[in-house]
């Protein structure tokens, strides 16, 4: 896997949209799992199964932030003229 500094701006934007889609999918999955457990009147201990889903969000958010920072850095170096 290439470092973010080695990727082109188009590749960064593409990777950003992929990561955002992944994050949205995990959020929807988390909401559906929570609603299912609530609907089934599950015992509170069963909600512990949702913790790995929440832990999965952390690296996704960190990579999204680093991509956003790299895009901002590149845009500040080469401002777009309108």
VEXTI-813907 format. One record per atom (N, C-alpha, C, O, CB): residue number from 1; residue in three letters; chain; x negated, y, z. Coordinates in Angstrom, 3 decimals. Glycine has a CB too. Example, Ala and Ser with C-alpha at 12.3 -4.5 7.8 and 13.67 -1.06 7.14 Angstrom:
REM VEXTI-813907
[rec 1; 'Ala'; 'A'; [-13.190; -5.690; 7.800]];
[rec 1; 'Ala'; 'A'; [-12.300; -4.500; 7.800]];
[rec 1; 'Ala'; 'A'; [-13.200; -3.300; 7.800]];
[rec 1; 'Ala'; 'A'; [-14.236; -3.319; 8.465]];
[rec 1; 'Ala'; 'A'; [-11.308; -4.473; 9.046]];
[rec 2; 'Ser'; 'A'; [-12.850; -2.250; 7.080]];
[rec 2; 'Ser'; 'A'; [-13.670; -1.060; 7.140]];
[rec 2; 'Ser'; 'A'; [-12.900; 0.030; 7.870]];
[rec 2; 'Ser'; 'A'; [-13.409; 1.138; 8.039]];
[rec 2; 'Ser'; 'A'; [-14.084; -0.598; 5.725]];
END
This chain:
REM VEXTI-813907
[rec 1; 'Unk'; 'A'; [-0.831; -1.174; 0.000]];
[rec 1; 'Unk'; 'A'; [0.000; 0.000; 0.000]];
[rec 1; 'Unk'; 'A'; [-0.878; 1.240; 0.000]];
[rec 1; 'Unk'; 'A'; [-1.835; 1.343; 0.768]];
[rec 1; 'Unk'; 'A'; [0.947; -0.004; 1.202]];
[rec 2; 'Unk'; 'A'; [-0.543; 2.168; -0.861]];
[rec 2; 'Unk'; 'A'; [-1.320; 3.394; -0.969]];
[rec 2; 'Unk'; 'A'; [-1.035; 4.315; 0.211]];
[rec 2; 'Unk'; 'A'; [0.037; 4.273; 0.814]];
[rec 2; 'Unk'; 'A'; [-1.014; 4.108; -2.289]];
[rec 3; 'Unk'; 'A'; [-2.027; 5.149; 0.521]];
[rec 3; 'Unk'; 'A'; [-1.826; 6.179; 1.522]];
[rec 3; 'Unk'; 'A'; [-0.918; 7.244; 0.931]];
[rec 3; 'Unk'; 'A'; [-0.814; 7.372; -0.289]];
[rec 3; 'Unk'; 'A'; [-3.178; 6.787; 1.989]];
[rec 4; 'Unk'; 'A'; [-0.269; 7.997; 1.785]];
[rec 4; 'Unk'; 'A'; [0.648; 9.026; 1.304]];
[rec 4; 'Unk'; 'A'; [-0.082; 10.099; 0.506]];
[rec 4; 'Unk'; 'A'; [0.479; 10.664; -0.433]];
[rec 4; 'Unk'; 'A'; [1.387; 9.662; 2.474]];
[rec 5; 'Unk'; 'A'; [-1.320; 10.382; 0.868]];
[rec 5; 'Unk'; 'A'; [-2.073; 11.408; 0.161]];
[rec 5; 'Unk'; 'A'; [-2.442; 10.976; -1.255]];
[rec 5; 'Unk'; 'A'; [-2.760; 11.820; -2.093]];
[rec 5; 'Unk'; 'A'; [-3.326; 11.754; 0.935]];
[rec 6; 'Unk'; 'A'; [-2.404; 9.671; -1.533]];
[rec 6; 'Unk'; 'A'; [-2.743; 9.169; -2.866]];
[rec 6; 'Unk'; 'A'; [-1.533; 9.112; -3.799]];
[rec 6; 'Unk'; 'A'; [-1.695; 8.933; -5.006]];
[rec 6; 'Unk'; 'A'; [-3.360; 7.790; -2.754]];
[rec 7; 'Unk'; 'A'; [-0.330; 9.262; -3.258]];
[rec 7; 'Unk'; 'A'; [0.877; 9.168; -4.060]];
[rec 7; 'Unk'; 'A'; [1.188; 10.505; -4.733]];
[rec 7; 'Unk'; 'A'; [0.833; 11.569; -4.226]];
[rec 7; 'Unk'; 'A'; [2.057; 8.719; -3.196]];
[rec 8; 'Unk'; 'A'; [1.853; 10.427; -5.875]];
[rec 8; 'Unk'; 'A'; [2.290; 11.656; -6.537]];
[rec 8; 'Unk'; 'A'; [3.538; 12.177; -5.825]];
[rec 8; 'Unk'; 'A'; [4.142; 11.479; -5.011]];
[rec 8; 'Unk'; 'A'; [2.575; 11.410; -8.059]];
[rec 9; 'Unk'; 'A'; [3.908; 13.408; -6.146]];
[rec 9; 'Unk'; 'A'; [5.080; 14.009; -5.519]];
[rec 9; 'Unk'; 'A'; [6.345; 13.234; -5.887]];
[rec 9; 'Unk'; 'A'; [7.230; 13.064; -5.048]];
[rec 9; 'Unk'; 'A'; [5.216; 15.483; -5.935]];
[rec 10; 'Unk'; 'A'; [6.437; 12.770; -7.117]];
[rec 10; 'Unk'; 'A'; [7.606; 11.990; -7.531]];
[rec 10; 'Unk'; 'A'; [7.692; 10.675; -6.765]];
[rec 10; 'Unk'; 'A'; [8.781; 10.245; -6.385]];
[rec 10; 'Unk'; 'A'; [7.558; 11.715; -9.036]];
[rec 11; 'Unk'; 'A'; [6.547; 10.037; -6.539]];
[rec 11; 'Unk'; 'A'; [6.533; 8.792; -5.775]];
[rec 11; 'Unk'; 'A'; [6.938; 9.034; -4.318]];
[rec 11; 'Unk'; 'A'; [7.624; 8.213; -3.709]];
[rec 11; 'Unk'; 'A'; [5.141; 8.145; -5.836]];
[rec 12; 'Unk'; 'A'; [6.505; 10.172; -3.772]];
[rec 12; 'Unk'; 'A'; [6.876; 10.517; -2.403]];
[rec 12; 'Unk'; 'A'; [8.385; 10.731; -2.274]];
[rec 12; 'Unk'; 'A'; [9.014; 10.257; -1.328]];
[rec 12; 'Unk'; 'A'; [6.127; 11.773; -1.953]];
[rec 13; 'Unk'; 'A'; [8.949; 11.449; -3.239]];
[rec 13; 'Unk'; 'A'; [10.386; 11.704; -3.208]];
[rec 13; 'Unk'; 'A'; [11.163; 10.395; -3.369]];
[rec 13; 'Unk'; 'A'; [12.190; 10.191; -2.723]];
[rec 13; 'Unk'; 'A'; [10.782; 12.706; -4.316]];
[rec 14; 'Unk'; 'A'; [10.668; 9.524; -4.225]];
[rec 14; 'Unk'; 'A'; [11.306; 8.230; -4.420]];
[rec 14; 'Unk'; 'A'; [11.237; 7.397; -3.143]];
[rec 14; 'Unk'; 'A'; [12.225; 6.776; -2.751]];
[rec 14; 'Unk'; 'A'; [10.647; 7.479; -5.583]];
[rec 15; 'Unk'; 'A'; [10.088; 7.383; -2.501]];
[rec 15; 'Unk'; 'A'; [9.929; 6.629; -1.259]];
[rec 15; 'Unk'; 'A'; [10.806; 7.219; -0.152]];
[rec 15; 'Unk'; 'A'; [11.363; 6.492; 0.671]];
[rec 15; 'Unk'; 'A'; [8.451; 6.621; -0.822]];
[rec 16; 'Unk'; 'A'; [10.917; 8.557; -0.149]];
[rec 16; 'Unk'; 'A'; [11.759; 9.220; 0.846]];
[rec 16; 'Unk'; 'A'; [13.220; 8.799; 0.681]];
[rec 16; 'Unk'; 'A'; [13.899; 8.514; 1.667]];
[rec 16; 'Unk'; 'A'; [11.628; 10.753; 0.730]];
[rec 17; 'Unk'; 'A'; [13.699; 8.759; -0.552]];
[rec 17; 'Unk'; 'A'; [15.094; 8.374; -0.766]];
[rec 17; 'Unk'; 'A'; [15.321; 6.910; -0.410]];
[rec 17; 'Unk'; 'A'; [16.389; 6.559; 0.090]];
[rec 17; 'Unk'; 'A'; [15.503; 8.630; -2.219]];
[rec 18; 'Unk'; 'A'; [14.343; 6.055; -0.658]];
[rec 18; 'Unk'; 'A'; [14.459; 4.648; -0.289]];
[rec 18; 'Unk'; 'A'; [14.525; 4.485; 1.227]];
[rec 18; 'Unk'; 'A'; [15.329; 3.707; 1.740]];
[rec 18; 'Unk'; 'A'; [13.282; 3.849; -0.857]];
[rec 19; 'Unk'; 'A'; [13.689; 5.212; 1.930]];
[rec 19; 'Unk'; 'A'; [13.666; 5.119; 3.388]];
[rec 19; 'Unk'; 'A'; [14.945; 5.679; 3.979]];
[rec 19; 'Unk'; 'A'; [15.469; 5.132; 4.949]];
[rec 19; 'Unk'; 'A'; [12.453; 5.857; 3.959]];
[rec 20; 'Unk'; 'A'; [15.458; 6.766; 3.409]];
[rec 20; 'Unk'; 'A'; [16.710; 7.323; 3.894]];
[rec 20; 'Unk'; 'A'; [17.856; 6.338; 3.688]];
[rec 20; 'Unk'; 'A'; [18.722; 6.204; 4.553]];
[rec 20; 'Unk'; 'A'; [17.014; 8.647; 3.190]];
[rec 21; 'Unk'; 'A'; [17.866; 5.648; 2.547]];
[rec 21; 'Unk'; 'A'; [18.907; 4.655; 2.286]];
[rec 21; 'Unk'; 'A'; [18.812; 3.507; 3.285]];
[rec 21; 'Unk'; 'A'; [19.829; 3.008; 3.767]];
[rec 21; 'Unk'; 'A'; [18.796; 4.119; 0.846]];
[rec 22; 'Unk'; 'A'; [17.601; 3.099; 3.588]];
[rec 22; 'Unk'; 'A'; [17.383; 2.025; 4.564]];
[rec 22; 'Unk'; 'A'; [17.864; 2.465; 5.952]];
[rec 22; 'Unk'; 'A'; [18.494; 1.688; 6.669]];
[rec 22; 'Unk'; 'A'; [15.879; 1.626; 4.613]];
[rec 23; 'Unk'; 'A'; [17.573; 3.681; 6.317]];
[rec 23; 'Unk'; 'A'; [17.989; 4.209; 7.611]];
[rec 23; 'Unk'; 'A'; [19.511; 4.288; 7.698]];
[rec 23; 'Unk'; 'A'; [20.094; 3.949; 8.727]];
[rec 23; 'Unk'; 'A'; [17.369; 5.593; 7.850]];
[rec 24; 'Unk'; 'A'; [20.147; 4.730; 6.629]];
[rec 24; 'Unk'; 'A'; [21.611; 4.797; 6.607]];
[rec 24; 'Unk'; 'A'; [22.208; 3.397; 6.722]];
[rec 24; 'Unk'; 'A'; [23.194; 3.195; 7.430]];
[rec 24; 'Unk'; 'A'; [22.106; 5.486; 5.316]];
[rec 25; 'Unk'; 'A'; [21.612; 2.437; 6.028]];
[rec 25; 'Unk'; 'A'; [22.108; 1.057; 6.097]];
[rec 25; 'Unk'; 'A'; [21.990; 0.502; 7.518]];
[rec 25; 'Unk'; 'A'; [22.915; -0.147; 8.006]];
[rec 25; 'Unk'; 'A'; [21.332; 0.158; 5.113]];
[rec 26; 'Unk'; 'A'; [20.869; 0.749; 8.181]];
[rec 26; 'Unk'; 'A'; [20.710; 0.294; 9.556]];
[rec 26; 'Unk'; 'A'; [21.690; 0.997; 10.489]];
[rec 26; 'Unk'; 'A'; [22.195; 0.380; 11.427]];
[rec 26; 'Unk'; 'A'; [19.279; 0.527; 10.027]];
[rec 27; 'Unk'; 'A'; [21.966; 2.273; 10.248]];
[rec 27; 'Unk'; 'A'; [22.927; 3.002; 11.079]];
[rec 27; 'Unk'; 'A'; [24.330; 2.418; 10.915]];
[rec 27; 'Unk'; 'A'; [25.049; 2.225; 11.895]];
[rec 27; 'Unk'; 'A'; [22.927; 4.504; 10.715]];
[rec 28; 'Unk'; 'A'; [24.707; 2.140; 9.679]];
[rec 28; 'Unk'; 'A'; [26.023; 1.543; 9.431]];
[rec 28; 'Unk'; 'A'; [26.107; 0.163; 10.083]];
[rec 28; 'Unk'; 'A'; [27.119; -0.187; 10.691]];
[rec 28; 'Unk'; 'A'; [26.299; 1.438; 7.907]];
[rec 29; 'Unk'; 'A'; [25.045; -0.606; 9.951]];
[rec 29; 'Unk'; 'A'; [25.006; -1.929; 10.575]];
[rec 29; 'Unk'; 'A'; [25.134; -1.830; 12.089]];
[rec 29; 'Unk'; 'A'; [25.834; -2.631; 12.710]];
[rec 29; 'Unk'; 'A'; [23.711; -2.651; 10.206]];
[rec 30; 'Unk'; 'A'; [24.470; -0.867; 12.675]];
[rec 30; 'Unk'; 'A'; [24.553; -0.671; 14.123]];
[rec 30; 'Unk'; 'A'; [25.946; -0.279; 14.578]];
[rec 30; 'Unk'; 'A'; [26.446; -0.780; 15.585]];
[rec 30; 'Unk'; 'A'; [23.567; 0.382; 14.559]];
[rec 31; 'Unk'; 'A'; [26.566; 0.618; 13.830]];
[rec 31; 'Unk'; 'A'; [27.928; 1.042; 14.178]];
[rec 31; 'Unk'; 'A'; [28.899; -0.132; 14.041]];
[rec 31; 'Unk'; 'A'; [29.743; -0.346; 14.911]];
[rec 31; 'Unk'; 'A'; [28.381; 2.222; 13.277]];
[rec 32; 'Unk'; 'A'; [28.779; -0.887; 12.954]];
[rec 32; 'Unk'; 'A'; [29.664; -2.036; 12.757]];
[rec 32; 'Unk'; 'A'; [29.472; -3.093; 13.845]];
[rec 32; 'Unk'; 'A'; [30.444; -3.670; 14.333]];
[rec 32; 'Unk'; 'A'; [29.421; -2.657; 11.384]];
[rec 33; 'Unk'; 'A'; [28.234; -3.341; 14.220]];
[rec 33; 'Unk'; 'A'; [27.966; -4.328; 15.269]];
[rec 33; 'Unk'; 'A'; [28.524; -3.856; 16.610]];
[rec 33; 'Unk'; 'A'; [29.097; -4.647; 17.359]];
[rec 33; 'Unk'; 'A'; [26.453; -4.593; 15.388]];
[rec 34; 'Unk'; 'A'; [28.359; -2.584; 16.909]];
[rec 34; 'Unk'; 'A'; [28.886; -2.038; 18.158]];
[rec 34; 'Unk'; 'A'; [30.407; -2.100; 18.177]];
[rec 34; 'Unk'; 'A'; [31.005; -2.515; 19.170]];
[rec 34; 'Unk'; 'A'; [28.414; -0.594; 18.354]];
[rec 35; 'Unk'; 'A'; [31.033; -1.683; 17.075]];
[rec 35; 'Unk'; 'A'; [32.494; -1.724; 17.012]];
[rec 35; 'Unk'; 'A'; [33.023; -3.152; 17.098]];
[rec 35; 'Unk'; 'A'; [34.066; -3.395; 17.705]];
[rec 35; 'Unk'; 'A'; [32.982; -1.067; 15.726]];
[rec 36; 'Unk'; 'A'; [32.308; -4.089; 16.495]];
[rec 36; 'Unk'; 'A'; [32.719; -5.490; 16.573]];
[rec 36; 'Unk'; 'A'; [32.662; -5.994; 18.011]];
[rec 36; 'Unk'; 'A'; [33.576; -6.674; 18.477]];
[rec 36; 'Unk'; 'A'; [31.833; -6.359; 15.674]];
[rec 37; 'Unk'; 'A'; [31.593; -5.657; 18.700]];
[rec 37; 'Unk'; 'A'; [31.476; -6.090; 20.096]];
[rec 37; 'Unk'; 'A'; [32.544; -5.435; 20.972]];
[rec 37; 'Unk'; 'A'; [33.076; -6.066; 21.885]];
[rec 37; 'Unk'; 'A'; [30.079; -5.761; 20.641]];
[rec 38; 'Unk'; 'A'; [32.853; -4.173; 20.691]];
[rec 38; 'Unk'; 'A'; [33.897; -3.496; 21.455]];
[rec 38; 'Unk'; 'A'; [35.260; -4.120; 21.144]];
[rec 38; 'Unk'; 'A'; [36.062; -4.360; 22.047]];
[rec 38; 'Unk'; 'A'; [33.909; -1.978; 21.139]];
[rec 39; 'Unk'; 'A'; [35.510; -4.378; 19.868]];
[rec 39; 'Unk'; 'A'; [36.790; -4.957; 19.453]];
[rec 39; 'Unk'; 'A'; [37.001; -6.342; 20.065]];
[rec 39; 'Unk'; 'A'; [38.112; -6.691; 20.464]];
[rec 39; 'Unk'; 'A'; [36.862; -5.045; 17.923]];
[rec 40; 'Unk'; 'A'; [35.932; -7.120; 20.135]];
[rec 40; 'Unk'; 'A'; [36.025; -8.459; 20.712]];
[rec 40; 'Unk'; 'A'; [35.988; -8.448; 22.235]];
[rec 40; 'Unk'; 'A'; [36.052; -9.499; 22.873]];
[rec 40; 'Unk'; 'A'; [34.905; -9.321; 20.188]];
[rec 41; 'Unk'; 'A'; [35.887; -7.259; 22.810]];
[rec 41; 'Unk'; 'A'; [35.822; -7.097; 24.269]];
[rec 41; 'Unk'; 'A'; [34.702; -7.952; 24.850]];
[rec 41; 'Unk'; 'A'; [34.889; -8.703; 25.808]];
[rec 41; 'Unk'; 'A'; [37.173; -7.473; 24.921]];
[rec 42; 'Unk'; 'A'; [33.541; -7.809; 24.237]];
[rec 42; 'Unk'; 'A'; [32.382; -8.600; 24.644]];
[rec 42; 'Unk'; 'A'; [31.866; -8.136; 25.998]];
[rec 42; 'Unk'; 'A'; [32.080; -7.000; 26.420]];
[rec 42; 'Unk'; 'A'; [31.267; -8.509; 23.592]];
[rec 43; 'Unk'; 'A'; [31.195; -9.040; 26.646]];
[rec 43; 'Unk'; 'A'; [30.573; -8.701; 27.927]];
[rec 43; 'Unk'; 'A'; [29.417; -7.740; 27.660]];
[rec 43; 'Unk'; 'A'; [28.794; -7.801; 26.600]];
[rec 43; 'Unk'; 'A'; [30.075; -9.989; 28.679]];
[rec 44; 'Unk'; 'A'; [29.129; -6.865; 28.603]];
[rec 44; 'Unk'; 'A'; [28.055; -5.879; 28.398]];
[rec 44; 'Unk'; 'A'; [26.692; -6.501; 28.075]];
[rec 44; 'Unk'; 'A'; [25.874; -5.872; 27.404]];
[rec 44; 'Unk'; 'A'; [27.922; -5.023; 29.627]];
[rec 45; 'Unk'; 'A'; [26.446; -7.701; 28.534]];
[rec 45; 'Unk'; 'A'; [25.150; -8.336; 28.274]];
[rec 45; 'Unk'; 'A'; [24.948; -8.600; 26.784]];
[rec 45; 'Unk'; 'A'; [23.808; -8.643; 26.319]];
[rec 45; 'Unk'; 'A'; [25.033; -9.649; 29.057]];
[rec 46; 'Unk'; 'A'; [26.017; -8.775; 26.036]];
[rec 46; 'Unk'; 'A'; [25.900; -9.041; 24.603]];
[rec 46; 'Unk'; 'A'; [25.431; -7.804; 23.830]];
[rec 46; 'Unk'; 'A'; [24.923; -7.927; 22.716]];
[rec 46; 'Unk'; 'A'; [27.240; -9.522; 24.050]];
[rec 47; 'Unk'; 'A'; [25.599; -6.622; 24.412]];
[rec 47; 'Unk'; 'A'; [25.140; -5.404; 23.756]];
[rec 47; 'Unk'; 'A'; [23.610; -5.327; 23.724]];
[rec 47; 'Unk'; 'A'; [23.040; -4.523; 22.987]];
[rec 47; 'Unk'; 'A'; [25.713; -4.177; 24.466]];
[rec 48; 'Unk'; 'A'; [22.954; -6.166; 24.527]];
[rec 48; 'Unk'; 'A'; [21.488; -6.223; 24.518]];
[rec 48; 'Unk'; 'A'; [20.990; -6.673; 23.141]];
[rec 48; 'Unk'; 'A'; [19.868; -6.351; 22.750]];
[rec 48; 'Unk'; 'A'; [20.968; -7.186; 25.627]];
[rec 49; 'Unk'; 'A'; [21.813; -7.409; 22.415]];
[rec 49; 'Unk'; 'A'; [21.429; -7.869; 21.078]];
[rec 49; 'Unk'; 'A'; [21.260; -6.710; 20.096]];
[rec 49; 'Unk'; 'A'; [20.654; -6.881; 19.039]];
[rec 49; 'Unk'; 'A'; [22.467; -8.845; 20.545]];
[rec 50; 'Unk'; 'A'; [21.783; -5.550; 20.430]];
[rec 50; 'Unk'; 'A'; [21.650; -4.374; 19.557]];
[rec 50; 'Unk'; 'A'; [20.322; -3.639; 19.763]];
[rec 50; 'Unk'; 'A'; [19.970; -2.779; 18.957]];
[rec 50; 'Unk'; 'A'; [22.807; -3.412; 19.803]];
[rec 51; 'Unk'; 'A'; [19.601; -3.954; 20.798]];
[rec 51; 'Unk'; 'A'; [18.341; -3.269; 21.086]];
[rec 51; 'Unk'; 'A'; [17.313; -3.437; 19.969]];
[rec 51; 'Unk'; 'A'; [16.659; -2.455; 19.616]];
[rec 51; 'Unk'; 'A'; [17.762; -3.781; 22.388]];
[rec 52; 'Unk'; 'A'; [17.132; -4.639; 19.386]];
[rec 52; 'Unk'; 'A'; [16.175; -4.737; 18.275]];
[rec 52; 'Unk'; 'A'; [16.540; -3.847; 17.086]];
[rec 52; 'Unk'; 'A'; [15.663; -3.350; 16.379]];
[rec 52; 'Unk'; 'A'; [16.078; -6.173; 17.811]];
[rec 53; 'Unk'; 'A'; [17.836; -3.652; 16.875]];
[rec 53; 'Unk'; 'A'; [18.260; -2.761; 15.798]];
[rec 53; 'Unk'; 'A'; [17.818; -1.331; 16.090]];
[rec 53; 'Unk'; 'A'; [17.359; -0.623; 15.193]];
[rec 53; 'Unk'; 'A'; [19.790; -2.824; 15.610]];
[rec 54; 'Unk'; 'A'; [17.955; -0.913; 17.326]];
[rec 54; 'Unk'; 'A'; [17.525; 0.435; 17.702]];
[rec 54; 'Unk'; 'A'; [16.003; 0.582; 17.622]];
[rec 54; 'Unk'; 'A'; [15.497; 1.629; 17.218]];
[rec 54; 'Unk'; 'A'; [18.009; 0.767; 19.117]];
[rec 55; 'Unk'; 'A'; [15.287; -0.461; 18.006]];
[rec 55; 'Unk'; 'A'; [13.829; -0.427; 17.952]];
[rec 55; 'Unk'; 'A'; [13.354; -0.374; 16.501]];
[rec 55; 'Unk'; 'A'; [12.298; 0.189; 16.214]];
[rec 55; 'Unk'; 'A'; [13.229; -1.656; 18.671]];
[rec 56; 'Unk'; 'A'; [14.121; -0.950; 15.596]];
[rec 56; 'Unk'; 'A'; [13.768; -0.933; 14.180]];
[rec 56; 'Unk'; 'A'; [13.845; 0.480; 13.605]];
[rec 56; 'Unk'; 'A'; [13.128; 0.801; 12.657]];
[rec 56; 'Unk'; 'A'; [14.685; -1.868; 13.396]];
[rec 57; 'Unk'; 'A'; [14.698; 1.317; 14.163]];
[rec 57; 'Unk'; 'A'; [14.834; 2.685; 13.656]];
[rec 57; 'Unk'; 'A'; [13.576; 3.510; 13.884]];
[rec 57; 'Unk'; 'A'; [13.271; 4.405; 13.095]];
[rec 57; 'Unk'; 'A'; [16.018; 3.370; 14.314]];
[rec 58; 'Unk'; 'A'; [12.853; 3.223; 14.938]];
[rec 58; 'Unk'; 'A'; [11.697; 4.051; 15.286]];
[rec 58; 'Unk'; 'A'; [10.629; 4.098; 14.191]];
[rec 58; 'Unk'; 'A'; [10.239; 5.201; 13.806]];
[rec 58; 'Unk'; 'A'; [11.079; 3.541; 16.559]];
[rec 59; 'Unk'; 'A'; [10.133; 2.981; 13.667]];
[rec 59; 'Unk'; 'A'; [9.133; 3.076; 12.592]];
[rec 59; 'Unk'; 'A'; [9.694; 3.701; 11.316]];
[rec 59; 'Unk'; 'A'; [8.973; 4.371; 10.576]];
[rec 59; 'Unk'; 'A'; [8.583; 1.698; 12.277]];
[rec 60; 'Unk'; 'A'; [10.975; 3.479; 11.067]];
[rec 60; 'Unk'; 'A'; [11.586; 4.083; 9.880]];
[rec 60; 'Unk'; 'A'; [11.597; 5.596; 10.018]];
[rec 60; 'Unk'; 'A'; [11.267; 6.309; 9.070]];
[rec 60; 'Unk'; 'A'; [13.022; 3.552; 9.667]];
[rec 61; 'Unk'; 'A'; [11.972; 6.089; 11.189]];
[rec 61; 'Unk'; 'A'; [11.989; 7.531; 11.414]];
[rec 61; 'Unk'; 'A'; [10.585; 8.137; 11.367]];
[rec 61; 'Unk'; 'A'; [10.398; 9.243; 10.859]];
[rec 61; 'Unk'; 'A'; [12.640; 7.838; 12.753]];
[rec 62; 'Unk'; 'A'; [9.615; 7.418; 11.892]];
[rec 62; 'Unk'; 'A'; [8.237; 7.912; 11.872]];
[rec 62; 'Unk'; 'A'; [7.723; 8.006; 10.435]];
[rec 62; 'Unk'; 'A'; [7.080; 8.991; 10.073]];
[rec 62; 'Unk'; 'A'; [7.320; 6.994; 12.711]];
[rec 63; 'Unk'; 'A'; [7.999; 6.999; 9.620]];
[rec 63; 'Unk'; 'A'; [7.535; 7.051; 8.230]];
[rec 63; 'Unk'; 'A'; [8.273; 8.122; 7.442]];
[rec 63; 'Unk'; 'A'; [7.684; 8.769; 6.576]];
[rec 63; 'Unk'; 'A'; [7.715; 5.690; 7.554]];
[rec 64; 'Unk'; 'A'; [9.557; 8.316; 7.732]];
[rec 64; 'Unk'; 'A'; [10.305; 9.380; 7.056]];
[rec 64; 'Unk'; 'A'; [9.737; 10.747; 7.422]];
[rec 64; 'Unk'; 'A'; [9.629; 11.624; 6.565]];
[rec 64; 'Unk'; 'A'; [11.802; 9.310; 7.422]];
[rec 65; 'Unk'; 'A'; [9.373; 10.933; 8.688]];
[rec 65; 'Unk'; 'A'; [8.790; 12.208; 9.111]];
[rec 65; 'Unk'; 'A'; [7.442; 12.437; 8.437]];
[rec 65; 'Unk'; 'A'; [7.150; 13.555; 8.012]];
[rec 65; 'Unk'; 'A'; [8.631; 12.248; 10.639]];
[rec 66; 'Unk'; 'A'; [6.626; 11.408; 8.334]];
[rec 66; 'Unk'; 'A'; [5.312; 11.587; 7.712]];
[rec 66; 'Unk'; 'A'; [5.452; 11.890; 6.213]];
[rec 66; 'Unk'; 'A'; [4.673; 12.671; 5.666]];
[rec 66; 'Unk'; 'A'; [4.444; 10.328; 7.922]];
[rec 67; 'Unk'; 'A'; [6.426; 11.286; 5.559]];
[rec 67; 'Unk'; 'A'; [6.653; 11.594; 4.139]];
[rec 67; 'Unk'; 'A'; [7.151; 13.023; 3.983]];
[rec 67; 'Unk'; 'A'; [6.714; 13.739; 3.083]];
[rec 67; 'Unk'; 'A'; [7.666; 10.606; 3.517]];
[rec 68; 'Unk'; 'A'; [8.065; 13.441; 4.855]];
[rec 68; 'Unk'; 'A'; [8.542; 14.826; 4.799]];
[rec 68; 'Unk'; 'A'; [7.412; 15.819; 5.028]];
[rec 68; 'Unk'; 'A'; [7.342; 16.851; 4.361]];
[rec 68; 'Unk'; 'A'; [9.643; 15.050; 5.831]];
[rec 69; 'Unk'; 'A'; [6.529; 15.508; 5.971]];
[rec 69; 'Unk'; 'A'; [5.380; 16.389; 6.234]];
[rec 69; 'Unk'; 'A'; [4.465; 16.478; 5.011]];
[rec 69; 'Unk'; 'A'; [3.981; 17.557; 4.670]];
[rec 69; 'Unk'; 'A'; [4.581; 15.883; 7.454]];
[rec 70; 'Unk'; 'A'; [4.232; 15.346; 4.360]];
[rec 70; 'Unk'; 'A'; [3.366; 15.341; 3.167]];
[rec 70; 'Unk'; 'A'; [4.010; 16.135; 2.027]];
[rec 70; 'Unk'; 'A'; [3.319; 16.859; 1.310]];
[rec 70; 'Unk'; 'A'; [3.079; 13.886; 2.708]];
[rec 71; 'Unk'; 'A'; [5.316; 16.004; 1.856]];
[rec 71; 'Unk'; 'A'; [6.010; 16.763; 0.811]];
[rec 71; 'Unk'; 'A'; [5.935; 18.259; 1.107]];
[rec 71; 'Unk'; 'A'; [5.691; 19.057; 0.202]];
[rec 71; 'Unk'; 'A'; [7.486; 16.311; 0.695]];
[rec 72; 'Unk'; 'A'; [6.144; 18.645; 2.368]];
[rec 72; 'Unk'; 'A'; [6.048; 20.056; 2.745]];
[rec 72; 'Unk'; 'A'; [4.639; 20.588; 2.516]];
[rec 72; 'Unk'; 'A'; [4.461; 21.716; 2.056]];
[rec 72; 'Unk'; 'A'; [6.451; 20.248; 4.212]];
[rec 73; 'Unk'; 'A'; [3.639; 19.772; 2.837]];
[rec 73; 'Unk'; 'A'; [2.248; 20.184; 2.635]];
[rec 73; 'Unk'; 'A'; [1.965; 20.426; 1.164]];
[rec 73; 'Unk'; 'A'; [1.320; 21.410; 0.803]];
[rec 73; 'Unk'; 'A'; [1.285; 19.127; 3.188]];
[rec 74; 'Unk'; 'A'; [2.440; 19.543; 0.328]];
[rec 74; 'Unk'; 'A'; [2.206; 19.704; -1.116]];
[rec 74; 'Unk'; 'A'; [2.970; 20.885; -1.677]];
[rec 74; 'Unk'; 'A'; [2.463; 21.594; -2.546]];
[rec 74; 'Unk'; 'A'; [2.602; 18.437; -1.864]];
[rec 75; 'Unk'; 'A'; [4.188; 21.108; -1.193]];
[rec 75; 'Unk'; 'A'; [4.961; 22.249; -1.675]];
[rec 75; 'Unk'; 'A'; [4.364; 23.566; -1.223]];
[rec 75; 'Unk'; 'A'; [4.491; 24.573; -1.920]];
[rec 75; 'Unk'; 'A'; [6.393; 22.149; -1.202]];
[rec 76; 'Unk'; 'A'; [3.716; 23.578; -0.072]];
[rec 76; 'Unk'; 'A'; [3.076; 24.815; 0.387]];
[rec 76; 'Unk'; 'A'; [1.805; 25.105; -0.401]];
[rec 76; 'Unk'; 'A'; [1.427; 26.264; -0.572]];
[rec 76; 'Unk'; 'A'; [2.753; 24.726; 1.881]];
[rec 77; 'Unk'; 'A'; [1.141; 24.045; -0.885]];
[rec 77; 'Unk'; 'A'; [-0.056; 24.238; -1.705]];
[rec 77; 'Unk'; 'A'; [0.310; 24.708; -3.110]];
[rec 77; 'Unk'; 'A'; [-0.376; 25.550; -3.690]];
[rec 77; 'Unk'; 'A'; [-0.868; 22.940; -1.780]];
[rec 78; 'Unk'; 'A'; [1.398; 24.155; -3.653]];
[rec 78; 'Unk'; 'A'; [1.840; 24.490; -4.996]];
[rec 78; 'Unk'; 'A'; [3.284; 24.980; -4.949]];
[rec 78; 'Unk'; 'A'; [4.209; 24.212; -5.213]];
[rec 78; 'Unk'; 'A'; [1.704; 23.272; -5.939]];
[rec 79; 'Unk'; 'A'; [3.484; 26.260; -4.613]];
[rec 79; 'Unk'; 'A'; [4.859; 26.749; -4.532]];
[rec 79; 'Unk'; 'A'; [5.531; 26.712; -5.900]];
[rec 79; 'Unk'; 'A'; [4.913; 27.026; -6.918]];
[rec 79; 'Unk'; 'A'; [4.888; 28.176; -3.967]];
[rec 80; 'Unk'; 'A'; [6.782; 26.330; -5.911]];
[rec 80; 'Unk'; 'A'; [7.541; 26.235; -7.158]];
[rec 80; 'Unk'; 'A'; [8.003; 27.633; -7.535]];
[rec 80; 'Unk'; 'A'; [8.590; 28.348; -6.723]];
[rec 80; 'Unk'; 'A'; [8.759; 25.257; -7.018]];
[rec 81; 'Unk'; 'A'; [7.735; 28.005; -8.753]];
[rec 81; 'Unk'; 'A'; [8.170; 29.311; -9.250]];
[rec 81; 'Unk'; 'A'; [9.511; 29.161; -9.929]];
[rec 81; 'Unk'; 'A'; [9.746; 28.203; -10.665]];
[rec 81; 'Unk'; 'A'; [7.131; 29.919; -10.224]];
[rec 82; 'Unk'; 'A'; [10.385; 30.111; -9.676]];
[rec 82; 'Unk'; 'A'; [11.721; 30.031; -10.269]];
[rec 82; 'Unk'; 'A'; [11.948; 31.166; -11.223]];
[rec 82; 'Unk'; 'A'; [13.020; 31.266; -11.820]];
[rec 82; 'Unk'; 'A'; [12.794; 30.035; -9.194]];
END
